[in-house]
Amino acid sequence: MNASTKSALIVRGGWDGHQPVETTDSFVPFLKEHGYDVRIEETTAVYADAGYLADVDVVVQTNTMNTIEGDELRGLIAAVRSGTGLAGWHGGIADSYRSSSDYLQLIGGQFATHPPKAPPEELAGEAADNFLRHTIDIVPERADHPIVAGISSFELTTEQYWVLSDDYNDVLATTTVAARDFDAWHRPVTSPAVWTRQWGSGRVFVSTPGHDLATVSDPNVRTIIERGILWASR
């Protein structure tokens, strides 16, 4: 690799319903156009290679409901602390390794649920049961952030993520889950939908919109993710 070329590592896998191959493949041309040499890995084993990760400018991860070995996770965290960026979307970053509290602390948000569009007895038992029309609200105080600058609040019909998070995140956009007659909760719940996080010398970017190729192809979502990758990069 040319010394002047930037390095991007794509780590993908986990639940096929999130289309980890198709969604990450769709960002490869963008990365190459912006001067990145792109390496793609289908497992997390590469995270244990400290020598390689030290030269990676940004990791793009989509790896839902998977597992990770201790040395791999320690390698990823160490790389981010040293300046490697970490970016991702939806369950590929916010629902990756449920058994690891250290990963949760690194990312700053964990998927809790995506509400169904109707009561259980009215559902068809398919993915679209969880596709709701909802709004992604840009936080007014953060509207000048380079990731969301010039983007107004927008609507999507896809999974709406309710995430558990902390106030160390720099939240750029939120989404509010309604409380309907058939829901167990009794008032609307606002969750972060797009956020960043500083970890040591590294930057973390998360977009909860991004369920599938159709969602990441939405112009607003695509712009936010592309900008987020570049923002997180070393």
Secondary structure, DSSP 8 states (H G I E B T S, - for coil): --TTSEEEEEEEEE-GGG-HHHHHHHHHHHHHHTTEEEEEESSSGGGG-HHHHTT-SEEEEEEET----HHHHHHHHHHHHTT-EEEEETHHHHSS-TT-HHHHHHHSEEEEE---SS-GGG--SSGGGG-EEEEEEE-GGGTTSTTTTT---EEEEE---EEEE-TTSEEEEEEEE---TTSS-SS-EEEEEEEEEEETTEEEEEES--SSHHHHTSHHHHHHHHHHHHHH--
